[in-house]
């Protein structure tokens, strides 16, 4: 069972990396909207299309604002998914991974929903929870004293 859990966590980690890459690429499509907005603001006569006057400058700024927002939100979500994949591989931050699995279910339909559901199924197993807890107990969570950071203990003590 332990080997199967480790394989599932590794596969989920890889799927999270792939999902982060796909999300970053698709959110980057909004760069075209930013370019169109910049063109509408800097040279409105080029986008008039020969009919009537050029569109108001506010439309260009709307394209820039909405495109920038889509990229910012998409890349942020992509980084959060990547971090979740990293934590799954390291078996750290169980709660963060659970939260990101739930967010994936709602945000990235249908691929993120499938990934989120499978992640929730694996993370809610008692044996996987024990893996995360055992990994947390191994690494020190806090320094014993503030001076330990600046003066690590020597081997001869």
C-alpha positions in Angstrom: 0.0 0.0 0.0 2.9 2.4 0.8 4.4 1.9 -2.6 1.1 2.5 -4.3 0.5 5.7 -2.3 4.0 7.0 -3.3 3.4 6.2 -6.9 0.0 8.0 -6.8 1.6 11.1 -5.2 4.3 11.1 -7.8 1.8 10.8 -10.6 -0.4 13.6 -9.1 2.7 15.8 -8.7 3.6 15.4 -12.4 0.0 16.0 -13.4 0.0 19.2 -11.4 3.2 20.4 -13.2 1.5 19.7 -16.5 -1.7 21.5 -15.4 0.4 24.5 -14.3 2.1 24.7 -17.7 -1.2 24.4 -19.6 -2.7 27.1 -17.5 0.2 29.4 -18.0 0.1 28.9 -21.8 -3.6 29.4 -22.1 -3.7 32.5 -19.9 -0.8 33.9 -22.1 -3.2 34.1 -25.0 -4.5 37.4 -23.5 -1.2 39.0 -24.7 -3.0 39.5 -28.0 -5.7 41.5 -26.2 -3.0 43.7 -24.6 -1.4 44.3 -28.0 -4.7 45.2 -29.6 -5.4 47.6 -26.7 -2.0 49.2 -27.1 -2.7 49.6 -30.8 -6.1 51.1 -30.1 -4.6 53.7 -27.7 -1.4 54.6 -29.7 -2.8 54.7 -33.3 -6.6 54.5 -33.3 -6.8 55.2 -37.1 -5.3 51.8 -37.8 -8.2 50.0 -36.1 -11.0 52.1 -37.5 -11.5 49.7 -40.4 -12.5 52.4 -42.8 -16.0 52.8 -41.4 -16.7 55.9 -39.4 -14.3 57.3 -36.8 -11.9 55.4 -34.7 -13.2 53.8 -31.5 -12.8 55.8 -28.2 -9.6 55.5 -26.4 -11.3 53.9 -23.4 -11.9 50.7 -25.4 -8.1 50.3 -25.8 -7.6 50.8 -22.1 -10.3 48.2 -21.4 -8.5 45.7 -23.6 -5.2 46.4 -21.8 -6.8 46.1 -18.3 -8.8 43.0 -19.0 -5.9 41.3 -20.8 -3.5 42.1 -18.0 -5.9 40.9 -15.4 -6.4 37.6 -17.2 -2.7 37.1 -17.5 -2.0 38.0 -13.8 -4.8 35.7 -12.5 -3.8 32.9 -14.8 -0.1 33.0 -14.0 -0.8 33.3 -10.3 -3.1 30.3 -10.4 -0.5 28.4 -12.5 2.2 29.1 -9.8 -0.1 28.0 -7.1 -0.8 24.7 -8.9 2.9 24.2 -9.5 3.6 24.8 -5.8 0.9 22.2 -4.9 2.6 19.7 -7.3 5.9 20.4 -5.5 4.4 19.9 -2.1 2.8 16.6 -3.2 6.2 15.4 -4.4 7.8 16.4 -1.1 4.8 15.2 1.0 4.5 18.5 2.8 1.6 20.9 3.5 -1.3 18.5 3.3 -3.9 21.2 3.9 -2.6 23.4 1.1 -2.7 20.5 -1.3 -6.3 19.8 -0.2 -7.3 23.4 -0.7 -5.7 23.6 -4.2 -7.4 20.4 -5.2 -10.7 21.9 -4.3 -9.9 25.1 -6.1 -8.9 23.1 -9.2 -12.2 21.4 -9.2 -14.0 24.7 -9.4 -11.7 26.8 -11.6 -10.3 24.6 -14.3 -13.3 22.7 -15.7 -13.1 19.8 -16.9 -9.4 18.9 -16.7 -8.8 20.6 -13.4 -12.0 19.0 -12.0 -10.6 15.5 -12.8 -7.2 16.4 -11.4 -8.8 17.9 -8.3 -11.1 14.9 -7.6 -8.3 12.4 -8.0 -6.0 14.5 -5.7 -8.8 14.7 -3.1 -9.3 10.9 -3.3 -5.6 10.2 -2.8 -5.0 12.9 -0.1 -8.0 11.8 2.0 -6.6 8.3 2.4 -5.5 7.7 6.0 -2.2 6.1 4.8 -1.4 9.2 2.7 -2.2 11.5 5.7 0.3 9.4 7.7 3.0 9.9 5.0 2.5 13.7 5.2 2.6 13.6 9.0 5.7 11.4 9.2 7.5 13.7 6.8 6.6 16.7 8.9 7.9 15.0 12.1 11.2 14.3 10.5 12.1 17.8 9.5 12.4 20.4 12.3 9.5 22.8 12.4 11.0 25.5 14.6 14.4 26.5 15.8 15.2 25.7 19.4 16.6 29.1 20.1 17.0 32.3 18.0 20.8 32.0 18.4 20.8 28.6 16.8 20.2 30.2 13.4 23.3 32.3 13.7 25.5 29.8 15.6 24.7 26.2 14.6 25.7 23.5 17.0 29.2 22.2 16.5 30.0 18.5 16.2 32.4 18.5 19.1 29.8 19.5 21.7 
